[in-house]
Amino acid sequence: MQLNIDIYAIYLRIAIAVAYLWEVADRLGLLGQHGQPHVGWGDWTHFVTYAKEVMAFTPLSWVPLLAILASLGEGVFGSMLLIGLFTKIAAIGSGILSLCFAVAMAISFGIDSPLGYSVFTLSAASFVLSQLPNRKFSIDGLLTR
């Protein structure tokens, strides 16, 4: 049974990490230009425009800073989860960050938006990951030997 839990933890780590890193790569233009297939934003400008819509309830002047902080959080948490470094802390941070995003989406677009994009699921999965043993194939495992 322990092997299965380890596999689930690794799967969650990789799935959450890749999701975050993919989104950061998109907003930095690494996946292609805006308008190309499978590209959501394609550049920082289009991402900030979307962030203004998601955070329509905040002062407009705050949005660029919050967009930077969200992107840094996604990049840092994604990287930490991918390599398994301070996994519990990264998973809790991921859960909080994605919960904030889900609530912002619900306020700005309605509850169907975060449900349709599974943002609450990402948050819940992150919190579950924070409670699983995360030593296999991770820096955490090397540090606790």
C-alpha positions, 0 to 999 in steps of 0.5 A, a space after each residue: 500500500 505504501 508504494 501506491 501512496 508514493 506513486 500518487 504523491 509523485 504523480 500529484 507533484 508532477 501534475 501540479 508542477 507542470 500545470 504551473 510551469 506551463 502557465 508561466 511559460 505561456 505568459 512569458 511567450 515561450 509557448 508561442 505567440 498570442 493567437 496560435 493554437 494551444 497558446 492562452 496568452 502568448 505574452 505578458 501584456 495579454 496575461 495582464 489584460 486577463 489578470 485585470 478581468 480576474 481581479 476586477 474587484 481590486 484597484 486597477 493599480 494593484 493588478 500588475 504587482 499581483 500578476 507578478 506575484 502570482 506568476 512568481 508564486 506559480 514559478 517557484 511552487 512549480 519548480 519546488 514541486 517538480 524537484 521535490 524541494 520543501 514539498 509540504 511548504 510548496 504544496 500548502 503555498 500552491 493550495 493557498 495561491 490556487 484557492 485565491 485564484 479560484 475565489 477571484 475567478 468566482 467573484 469576477 466571472 461567477 462560480 462556473 469559471 473556477 469549477 469549469 477550469 478545475 481551480 478548486 480541484 488544483 487547490 484541494 489536490 495541493 492541500 492533499 499533497 501537503 499531507 502525503 509522504 514525499 520522499 521518493 524521487 525528491 530533494 526532500 528524500 535526499 535531505 532526510 537520509 
